């Protein structure tokens, strides 16, 4: 999944389609197309939660060998050759698209537990090495689902999700700047 200009365009289309699906789902179910919640609450809460999840990710990176191994494998594939702007754009697109769909459409329909488990299931990797990522996604699903409930809309979880992804990508990018080509990477975890 090397992040390139083409990948950014594909991400914009894919995640834009998720937002559209959420809006249409809500429209046909007789709900508000997409409740954002209050920006004065959603933005600061989302940023605070992102700071916590990024910090927790760094701690898990330090204590879980599986997290270090996964990060060492994913970081070069994702960030090498990518510019910071593209990494941030993909983060914003994924945070907004996934939260609009999973929290804004699915969660009101099927509840926080099922929506969080489905969120985790779509983050399953190709083999067992990715189990830690899937479990992290289930945890994040519950966390973002709680943010949706508390804030009354998708803005807080979208800000948290996009900020977490952007911070993780940028940390990976910075840590790899001195180690590209080395066998050992110093990439912090997801």
Legacy VTK file of the C-alpha trace (Angstrom):
# vtk DataFile Version 3.0
C-alpha trace
ASCII
DATASET POLYDATA
POINTS 190 float
0.000 0.000 0.000
2.624 2.569 -0.953
1.111 6.029 -0.539
1.501 7.849 -3.849
-0.469 10.561 -5.630
-2.457 7.820 -7.413
-3.167 6.088 -4.098
-4.395 9.401 -2.620
-6.836 9.806 -5.524
-8.090 6.238 -5.077
-8.463 6.821 -1.334
-10.473 9.985 -1.987
-12.848 8.068 -4.259
-13.159 5.035 -1.972
-13.668 6.958 1.258
-15.900 9.483 -0.499
-18.054 6.530 -1.547
-18.209 5.421 2.107
-19.467 8.886 3.112
-22.044 8.775 0.330
-23.126 5.284 1.415
-23.547 6.548 4.999
-25.603 9.552 3.883
-27.825 7.409 1.649
-28.199 4.724 4.322
-29.365 7.335 6.840
-31.616 9.041 4.303
-33.413 5.803 3.446
-33.709 4.905 7.137
-35.353 8.290 7.855
-32.449 9.656 9.895
-30.467 12.849 9.571
-28.016 12.306 6.660
-24.909 12.739 8.798
-24.890 14.173 12.299
-21.620 15.935 13.041
-22.228 16.912 16.648
-20.946 20.172 18.095
-17.577 21.285 16.615
-16.685 23.136 19.805
-16.818 19.773 21.608
-15.943 17.310 18.838
-12.661 18.802 17.677
-10.923 19.138 21.072
-12.218 15.782 22.315
-11.143 14.111 19.074
-7.650 15.624 19.317
-7.307 14.558 22.968
-8.369 10.991 22.175
-5.902 10.894 19.280
-3.114 12.001 21.631
-4.042 9.134 23.953
-4.242 6.515 21.182
-0.948 7.598 19.637
0.704 7.490 23.074
-0.791 4.071 23.768
0.390 2.880 20.359
3.928 4.004 21.188
3.803 2.175 24.536
2.495 -0.992 22.868
5.247 -0.680 20.276
7.798 -0.715 23.088
6.310 -3.671 24.983
4.855 -5.943 22.282
7.298 -7.611 19.898
4.400 -8.365 17.517
3.651 -4.640 17.261
7.297 -3.819 16.509
7.472 -6.538 13.880
4.266 -5.404 12.190
5.366 -1.758 12.237
8.753 -2.694 10.810
6.983 -4.488 7.970
4.273 -1.904 7.273
6.164 1.359 7.717
8.477 0.975 4.723
5.573 -0.155 2.536
3.414 2.807 3.523
5.699 5.790 4.074
8.886 5.264 2.052
8.650 7.485 -1.001
5.458 9.172 0.236
5.357 12.866 0.991
3.865 14.189 4.227
0.953 15.889 2.476
-0.178 12.616 0.895
0.103 10.773 4.204
-2.042 13.423 5.912
-4.606 13.413 3.088
-5.006 9.630 3.212
-5.390 9.896 6.989
-8.117 12.508 6.670
-9.949 10.565 3.963
-9.853 7.306 5.941
-10.839 8.937 9.224
-13.795 10.796 7.725
-14.961 7.963 5.459
-14.719 5.168 8.001
-16.283 7.177 10.812
-19.135 8.420 8.620
-19.903 4.834 7.645
-19.184 2.843 10.820
-20.303 5.367 13.433
-22.649 7.594 11.428
-24.606 4.849 9.636
-23.890 1.395 11.084
-23.694 2.150 14.800
-27.168 3.738 15.074
-28.534 0.728 13.185
-26.742 -2.228 14.792
-25.211 -0.813 17.996
-21.725 -0.055 19.208
-20.688 -3.672 19.879
-21.493 -5.079 16.432
-20.282 -1.928 14.625
-16.956 -2.127 16.511
-16.520 -5.820 15.743
-17.305 -5.246 12.052
-14.818 -2.346 12.069
-12.196 -4.744 13.421
-13.091 -7.401 10.852
-12.480 -5.058 7.929
-9.015 -4.464 9.389
-7.993 -8.117 9.181
-4.651 -8.581 7.504
-3.552 -11.377 5.196
-2.187 -13.595 7.992
-1.779 -14.029 11.755
0.909 -11.381 12.027
-1.844 -8.786 11.585
-3.941 -10.039 14.523
-2.550 -7.276 16.742
-3.746 -4.716 14.157
-7.212 -6.287 14.061
-7.456 -6.254 17.871
-6.290 -2.633 17.890
-9.028 -1.804 15.352
-11.692 -3.457 17.527
-10.466 -1.399 20.505
-10.481 1.745 18.353
-13.980 0.886 17.133
-15.273 0.847 20.709
-13.359 4.031 21.540
-14.578 5.909 18.456
-18.071 4.508 18.997
-18.046 5.894 22.521
-16.911 9.251 21.166
-19.825 9.200 18.731
-22.265 8.537 21.564
-20.798 11.171 23.891
-20.414 13.900 21.268
-23.631 13.222 19.367
-22.006 12.980 15.953
-19.174 11.787 13.731
-16.925 14.850 14.062
-15.180 13.771 17.288
-14.439 10.194 16.155
-13.427 11.404 12.673
-10.985 13.922 14.165
-9.592 11.259 16.523
-9.277 8.661 13.776
-7.734 10.984 11.172
-5.377 12.560 13.711
-4.254 9.162 15.007
-3.542 7.887 11.488
-1.748 11.091 10.465
0.390 11.152 13.606
1.300 7.489 13.198
2.242 7.925 9.538
4.291 11.048 10.278
6.073 9.368 13.193
6.869 6.433 10.916
8.084 8.812 8.215
10.326 10.707 10.623
11.731 7.569 12.246
12.483 6.043 8.846
14.231 9.153 7.529
17.531 8.013 9.041
17.013 4.299 8.543
15.805 3.822 4.961
17.817 0.958 3.541
18.774 -0.356 6.982
17.721 -3.859 7.963
16.585 -2.613 11.384
13.865 0.034 11.390
12.927 2.218 14.277
9.270 2.611 13.277
6.847 3.140 16.158
3.698 1.029 16.230
0.208 1.667 14.956
LINES 1 191
190 0 1 2 3 4 5 6 7 8 9 10 11 12 13 14 15 16 17 18 19 20 21 22 23 24 25 26 27 28 29 30 31 32 33 34 35 36 37 38 39 40 41 42 43 44 45 46 47 48 49 50 51 52 53 54 55 56 57 58 59 60 61 62 63 64 65 66 67 68 69 70 71 72 73 74 75 76 77 78 79 80 81 82 83 84 85 86 87 88 89 90 91 92 93 94 95 96 97 98 99 100 101 102 103 104 105 106 107 108 109 110 111 112 113 114 115 116 117 118 119 120 121 122 123 124 125 126 127 128 129 130 131 132 133 134 135 136 137 138 139 140 141 142 143 144 145 146 147 148 149 150 151 152 153 154 155 156 157 158 159 160 161 162 163 164 165 166 167 168 169 170 171 172 173 174 175 176 177 178 179 180 181 182 183 184 185 186 187 188 189
